[in-house]
Every structure is written in structure tokens, then in C-alpha cells.
Amino acid sequence: MILVDSSVWSHYFKGTIMAQSEMLDGVLGREPLANGDLMLKKVLPSFADERAFNQARKMLTSLTIVALGTESRESRGEKLPGTALRVGGRQARVRRGHEGRHLS
């Protein structure tokens, strides 16, 4: 499983050609990928367009989400709520613990 950094996602969505974004493009749908919860909080607010935001959110949250910004409360048996993001007056809810799925 590959944990993709927020800077790579940012370059990928902007269409910036660099080694990391090209590698990501090559492995999408072929290799299991993961996102960190903090990465979602950093990447999703960068979308000004509602349609692009929704498409990116759907893609990013379909991958395995790794809790990087929280203590491991899950290990103590606590249920973690989804992460609420506020983006340009919109609120998106991102839930932790999604199973990884390949993108087509």
C-alpha cells in the first residue's frame, strides 16, 4: 500500500508534471493507495470549484484513510467520528476507516 502525500495530490490535481505526480497517475487503479486524514484536510480546501471539489472528495475518500492527526483512540476501542472539513462555506464530512478500493 502506498501512502500518498498531500503535495503529490496537489500537483496531480493541478496537472503539474513531476516524477511523483506521474508515478501516482501510473499506479491509480493498479496499486492500493492510502490517504492520511491530515492530507485530506490540506488538499480538499484547495478546490474553489464545487464540482471539482466533489469529484476529488469522492476519489480521495474511496481510498484507505489513515489516522495521522489523532491519537490511536481506535486502539482503545473508542469510535472515532468523521472529520468535518469546512471549504468555502461548504461542509464535507470525511469518515475514517474506509476500505481501500481501486479506482477505475
C-alpha positions in Angstrom: 0.0 0.0 0.0 1.3 3.5 -0.9 0.5 6.5 1.3 0.3 9.5 -1.0 1.5 12.8 0.4 -0.7 15.9 0.1 1.9 17.7 -2.1 1.7 14.8 -4.6 -2.1 15.0 -4.7 -2.0 18.8 -5.1 0.4 18.6 -8.1 -1.7 15.7 -9.6 -4.9 17.7 -9.4 -3.3 20.8 -10.8 -1.8 18.8 -13.7 1.8 19.6 -12.7 4.1 17.2 -14.4 6.7 15.9 -12.0 8.1 12.5 -11.2 5.8 11.9 -8.2 2.5 13.0 -9.9 3.4 10.9 -12.9 4.1 7.9 -10.7 0.7 8.5 -9.0 -1.0 8.6 -12.3 0.6 5.3 -13.3 -0.5 3.5 -10.1 -4.0 4.8 -9.7 -6.3 1.8 -10.1 -3.4 -0.6 -10.2 -1.9 -0.4 -6.7 -3.6 0.0 -3.3 -3.3 3.7 -2.2 -3.9 5.4 1.2 -4.5 9.0 2.3 -3.9 10.5 5.7 -6.6 12.3 7.4 -4.4 15.4 7.6 -3.7 15.2 3.9 -7.5 15.3 3.2 -7.7 18.4 5.3 -4.9 20.0 3.3 -5.9 19.0 -0.2 -9.7 19.3 -0.3 -9.9 23.0 0.8 -7.7 23.9 -2.2 -10.6 23.4 -4.6 -12.5 26.5 -5.5 -14.9 24.8 -7.9 -17.7 22.8 -6.3 -17.8 20.1 -9.0 -14.0 19.5 -8.9 -14.2 19.5 -5.0 -16.9 16.8 -5.1 -15.0 14.7 -7.6 -11.8 14.9 -5.6 -13.5 14.2 -2.4 -15.2 11.1 -3.9 -11.8 9.9 -5.2 -9.8 10.6 -2.1 -12.3 9.2 0.4 -12.6 6.0 -1.6 -9.1 5.1 -0.7 -7.9 3.8 2.7 -7.9 6.6 5.2 -5.1 6.5 7.8 -5.5 8.5 11.0 -2.3 10.5 11.3 -3.6 13.6 13.1 -5.1 11.8 16.1 -4.0 9.6 18.9 -4.8 6.0 18.4 -8.1 6.1 20.2 -9.2 3.3 18.0 -6.8 1.0 19.7 -8.6 1.7 23.0 -11.9 0.7 21.4 -13.2 4.3 21.0 -15.3 5.0 18.0 -13.9 8.0 16.0 -16.3 10.4 14.4 -15.7 11.5 10.8 -13.6 14.6 10.2 -15.5 17.7 9.3 -14.0 20.0 6.8 -15.2 23.5 6.0 -14.4 24.5 2.4 -15.6 27.9 1.1 -18.7 27.9 3.2 -19.4 24.2 2.5 -19.0 21.4 5.0 -17.8 18.0 3.9 -17.7 15.0 6.2 -14.8 12.6 5.7 -15.1 9.3 7.6 -12.2 7.3 8.8 -11.7 3.6 8.2 -12.8 3.2 4.6 -11.6 0.1 2.9 -9.3 0.6 0.1 -10.8 0.3 -3.4 -9.2 0.5 -6.8 -10.2 3.5 -8.9 -11.2 2.8 -12.4 
